[in-house]
């Protein structure tokens, strides 16, 4: 009887460990899907949508839509190369309002600011 219990316990442990090894990969895949990043021909990566007006840079969304303050269409904020940059910004959606003219770190999360630009509709 002890042998049966030990075998059952060992089987549960092995199955449990096997699922745990697969979980991080699954979480990573879900996280990547949530970010909704997309690569373009220029290797730019969209990270959020924001209002194109400088005074409304605090407006950001994961989905396309309109600005809640001026009703303008939100445009993608993309990480780009330094030759196409408009500003340096924090790559985190919740810190999309953190923008400056030169390189540096985000005041809120200390991540390195990335070269970014607003990709207007109709751009190639």
C-alpha positions in Angstrom: 0.0 0.0 0.0 2.9 2.4 0.8 4.4 1.6 -2.6 1.1 2.6 -4.3 1.0 6.0 -2.4 4.6 6.7 -3.1 4.1 6.0 -6.8 1.0 8.2 -7.0 2.8 11.0 -5.1 5.8 10.8 -7.4 3.6 10.8 -10.5 1.8 14.0 -9.3 5.1 15.6 -8.6 6.5 14.8 -12.0 3.4 16.0 -13.8 3.3 19.2 -11.7 7.0 19.9 -12.5 6.4 19.3 -16.2 3.6 21.8 -16.3 5.7 24.4 -14.4 8.4 24.2 -17.0 5.9 24.9 -19.8 4.2 27.8 -18.0 6.9 30.5 -18.5 6.8 29.9 -22.3 3.0 30.2 -22.3 3.1 33.4 -20.2 5.7 34.9 -22.5 3.5 34.1 -25.6 0.5 35.7 -23.9 2.6 38.7 -22.9 3.8 39.2 -26.5 0.2 39.0 -27.7 -1.0 41.5 -25.2 1.6 44.1 -26.2 0.3 43.9 -29.8 3.6 44.9 -31.2 3.9 44.9 -34.9 7.0 45.2 -37.1 7.0 47.2 -40.3 9.3 47.2 -43.3 11.5 49.8 -41.5 11.8 47.5 -38.4 9.7 50.0 -36.4 7.7 48.6 -33.6 4.3 50.0 -32.5 3.9 50.2 -28.8 0.7 52.3 -28.2 -1.7 54.8 -29.8 -1.6 58.4 -28.7 -3.1 61.8 -29.6 -1.0 63.7 -32.2 -1.4 67.0 -30.4 1.6 67.8 -28.1 -0.8 69.1 -25.4 -2.6 65.8 -25.3 0.5 63.5 -25.2 -0.8 62.0 -21.9 -3.7 60.3 -23.9 -2.7 56.8 -24.8 -4.4 53.5 -25.6 -3.6 49.9 -26.6 -6.3 50.1 -29.3 -7.0 52.6 -32.2 -9.6 55.2 -31.4 -10.1 58.9 -30.8 -8.7 61.3 -28.3 -11.1 61.8 -25.3 -10.2 65.6 -25.2 -10.2 66.7 -28.8 -11.8 63.8 -30.7 -8.8 63.5 -33.1 -7.9 60.0 -34.4 -5.1 58.4 -32.3 -1.9 57.6 -34.1 0.6 54.8 -33.4 3.6 55.7 -31.3 6.5 53.6 -32.8 10.0 52.9 -31.7 12.2 53.8 -34.6 15.8 54.5 -35.7 17.6 57.6 -34.5 17.5 59.2 -38.0 13.7 59.2 -38.0 13.1 60.1 -34.4 10.8 62.9 -33.2 11.5 62.4 -29.5 12.8 60.0 -27.0 10.1 58.2 -25.0 9.5 55.5 -22.5 8.5 52.2 -24.2 6.0 51.4 -21.4 2.4 52.2 -22.3 1.6 53.6 -18.9 4.5 56.0 -19.2 3.9 57.1 -22.8 3.6 60.7 -21.6 7.3 60.7 -20.7 9.0 62.4 -23.7 12.1 64.4 -24.1 14.4 65.7 -26.8 17.5 63.7 -25.9 18.4 60.3 -24.6 18.0 59.5 -20.9 15.9 57.4 -18.5 12.2 57.5 -17.6 11.6 59.4 -14.4 8.9 56.9 -13.3 10.4 53.5 -14.1 14.1 54.2 -14.9 13.9 52.4 -18.2 16.1 53.7 -21.0 14.2 56.1 -23.3 13.9 54.9 -26.9 13.9 56.9 -30.2 10.3 57.3 -31.1 8.0 59.0 -33.6 4.3 59.3 -34.2 3.3 57.4 -37.3 0.6 59.5 -39.0 -2.1 57.8 -40.9 -1.2 57.2 -44.6 2.5 56.9 -43.9 4.4 54.1 -45.6 
